[in-house]
Amino acid sequence: MTINRYEKGGVPTKAQSDYIKLLIDNDDKFIEKVKEAHKNGRINDKTYGKIVSEELNANISKGQIQDNINN
């Protein structure tokens, strides 16, 4: 929902921007939040599976994970 808001021209608050930067810069925190989102039903099994399977491949980049999610 947040990303959709940004795509429509909404501007993130300073706190939101800082949090997004944290997730971009910290792979472990990103994966932790993905697992938490799946556990709480905020992302589906297909999306979770794509991210987790990519997490297991140490040579994968975050950009590639994001590309997989979008496909």
C-alpha positions as CSV (number, residue, x, y, z in Angstrom):
1,M,0.0,0.0,0.0
2,T,2.8,2.4,0.9
3,I,4.6,1.8,-2.4
4,N,1.4,2.4,-4.3
5,R,1.0,5.7,-2.5
6,Y,4.6,6.7,-3.5
7,E,3.9,5.7,-7.1
8,K,0.9,8.0,-7.2
9,G,3.1,10.9,-6.0
10,G,2.9,10.7,-2.3
11,V,6.1,11.7,-0.4
12,P,7.4,9.6,2.4
13,T,8.0,11.1,5.8
14,K,11.5,11.4,7.1
15,A,10.9,8.4,9.4
16,Q,9.6,6.3,6.4
17,S,12.5,7.4,4.3
18,D,15.0,6.4,7.0
19,Y,13.3,3.0,7.4
20,I,13.4,2.4,3.6
21,K,17.1,3.2,3.6
22,L,17.7,0.8,6.5
23,L,16.0,-2.0,4.6
24,I,18.0,-1.2,1.4
25,D,21.3,-1.1,3.2
26,N,20.8,-4.0,5.6
27,D,20.0,-7.3,3.9
28,D,19.5,-9.2,7.2
29,K,16.9,-6.6,8.3
30,F,15.2,-6.8,4.9
31,I,14.9,-10.6,5.1
32,E,13.8,-10.4,8.8
33,K,10.9,-8.1,7.8
34,V,10.0,-10.3,4.8
35,K,9.7,-13.3,7.1
36,E,7.7,-11.2,9.6
37,A,5.3,-10.0,6.9
38,H,4.8,-13.6,5.7
39,K,4.1,-14.9,9.2
40,N,1.5,-12.1,9.7
41,G,-0.1,-12.7,6.3
42,R,1.0,-9.5,4.7
43,I,2.7,-11.3,1.8
44,N,1.6,-14.4,0.1
45,D,3.4,-17.8,-0.1
46,K,4.5,-17.2,-3.7
47,T,6.2,-13.9,-3.0
48,Y,7.7,-15.2,0.2
49,G,9.1,-18.3,-1.6
50,K,10.7,-16.2,-4.3
51,I,12.5,-14.0,-1.7
52,V,13.5,-16.9,0.6
53,S,14.8,-19.0,-2.3
54,E,16.9,-16.1,-3.4
55,E,18.1,-15.5,0.1
56,L,19.7,-19.0,0.1
57,N,21.8,-18.1,-3.0
58,A,24.6,-16.0,-1.5
59,N,25.5,-14.4,-4.8
60,I,22.1,-12.9,-5.5
61,S,21.6,-9.2,-5.4
62,K,18.7,-7.3,-3.8
63,G,17.9,-5.9,-7.2
64,Q,17.5,-9.4,-8.6
65,I,15.2,-10.3,-5.7
66,Q,13.1,-7.2,-6.4
67,D,13.0,-8.2,-10.1
68,N,11.7,-11.7,-9.2
69,I,9.0,-10.2,-7.0
70,N,7.8,-8.0,-9.8
71,N,7.6,-10.9,-12.2
